[in-house]
Amino acid sequence: MAVIVIKNLEEKTLVVQDFSKTLLQHLHGNGIDWMFTCGGKGRCTTCKAIVLEGSENIDPKTNVELRYEGQGLLGKNERLTCQARISGSVTIRVPEEYKLPHMKYSS
């Protein structure tokens, strides 16, 4: 069992047990609306999350993420939720540029 905490969504906490799913699948499976435009296929960066804690509990960056990082589109502490799989608890936040207008974000 692990928890995903979304810091700027009023510290919304998800308890997860299936480590075969991506972060995006966990988020959407728990009713959290999270931006993505390519269908979760790693063809864009709109599903990005900023990792605040627990980066050691996320599988290594995929080739897709490394390519975006090399292009300057993904920071060292950022992950694509459609690519990242966790093995333990993590704390993330929604980047400012990908906040959805209908969601209520905290600081």
C-alpha positions as CSV (number, residue, x, y, z in Angstrom):
1,M,0.0,0.0,0.0
2,A,1.1,3.5,-0.8
3,V,-0.4,7.0,-0.7
4,I,-0.3,9.7,-3.4
5,V,-0.7,13.2,-1.9
6,I,-1.6,16.1,-4.2
7,K,-0.3,19.1,-2.3
8,N,-2.1,21.9,-4.1
9,L,-5.4,20.0,-4.3
10,E,-6.0,20.6,-0.6
11,E,-3.6,17.7,0.2
12,K,-6.0,15.2,-1.5
13,T,-4.7,11.7,-0.5
14,L,-5.2,8.6,-2.5
15,V,-4.5,5.1,-1.1
16,V,-3.2,2.8,-3.8
17,Q,-2.3,-0.9,-3.9
18,D,-1.9,-1.6,-7.6
19,F,1.7,-0.7,-8.6
20,S,1.2,-1.7,-12.2
21,K,-0.8,1.5,-12.9
22,T,0.6,4.8,-13.9
23,L,0.1,7.9,-11.7
24,L,-2.4,9.2,-14.3
25,Q,-4.4,6.0,-14.1
26,H,-4.5,6.3,-10.3
27,L,-5.5,9.9,-10.4
28,H,-8.3,9.4,-13.0
29,G,-9.4,6.1,-11.3
30,N,-10.0,8.1,-8.1
31,G,-12.0,10.8,-9.8
32,I,-9.3,13.5,-10.0
33,D,-9.5,15.5,-13.1
34,W,-5.8,15.8,-14.4
35,M,-4.8,17.5,-17.6
36,F,-3.7,15.3,-20.5
37,T,-4.1,15.8,-24.2
38,C,-2.4,12.9,-26.0
39,G,-4.4,10.1,-24.5
40,G,-1.8,9.2,-21.9
41,K,0.7,8.0,-24.6
42,G,3.7,10.2,-23.7
43,R,3.4,12.4,-26.8
44,C,3.1,15.7,-24.9
45,T,3.9,17.1,-21.5
46,T,0.4,18.3,-20.3
47,C,0.1,15.5,-17.7
48,K,3.2,16.6,-15.9
49,A,3.4,16.6,-12.1
50,I,6.0,18.2,-9.9
51,V,7.4,15.7,-7.4
52,L,7.8,17.2,-3.9
53,E,8.6,14.0,-1.9
54,G,9.1,10.4,-2.6
55,S,10.9,10.6,-6.0
56,E,12.8,7.4,-4.9
57,N,9.4,5.6,-4.9
58,I,8.9,6.3,-8.6
59,D,10.3,4.1,-11.3
60,P,13.2,5.6,-13.3
61,K,12.3,8.1,-16.0
62,T,11.2,6.4,-19.3
63,N,12.9,7.1,-22.6
64,V,10.1,9.5,-23.4
65,E,10.6,11.5,-20.2
66,L,14.4,11.6,-20.8
67,R,13.8,12.9,-24.3
68,Y,11.6,15.7,-22.9
69,E,14.0,16.4,-20.2
70,G,16.8,16.8,-22.8
71,Q,14.7,19.2,-24.7
72,G,14.1,21.3,-21.6
73,L,10.4,20.5,-21.4
74,L,10.6,18.4,-18.3
75,G,12.5,19.4,-15.2
76,K,14.5,17.2,-12.9
77,N,11.7,17.1,-10.3
78,E,9.0,16.7,-12.9
79,R,7.4,13.5,-14.2
80,L,4.8,12.6,-16.8
81,T,1.9,11.0,-14.9
82,C,1.1,8.9,-17.9
83,Q,4.6,7.3,-17.7
84,A,5.4,7.2,-14.0
85,R,4.7,4.2,-11.9
86,I,5.1,4.3,-8.1
87,S,6.4,1.7,-5.7
88,G,5.7,3.7,-2.6
89,S,4.3,7.0,-1.3
90,V,4.7,10.2,-3.2
91,T,3.7,13.9,-2.8
92,I,3.1,15.8,-6.0
93,R,1.6,19.1,-7.2
94,V,-0.1,20.3,-10.3
95,P,2.2,22.7,-12.3
96,E,0.7,26.2,-12.5
97,E,0.5,26.1,-16.3
98,Y,-1.6,22.9,-16.3
99,K,-4.2,23.8,-13.7
100,L,-7.7,23.2,-14.9
101,P,-10.1,26.2,-14.7
102,H,-12.9,24.3,-13.0
103,M,-10.7,22.8,-10.2
104,K,-10.2,24.5,-6.9
105,Y,-6.4,24.6,-6.1
106,S,-4.8,25.4,-2.8
107,S,-1.4,27.0,-2.4
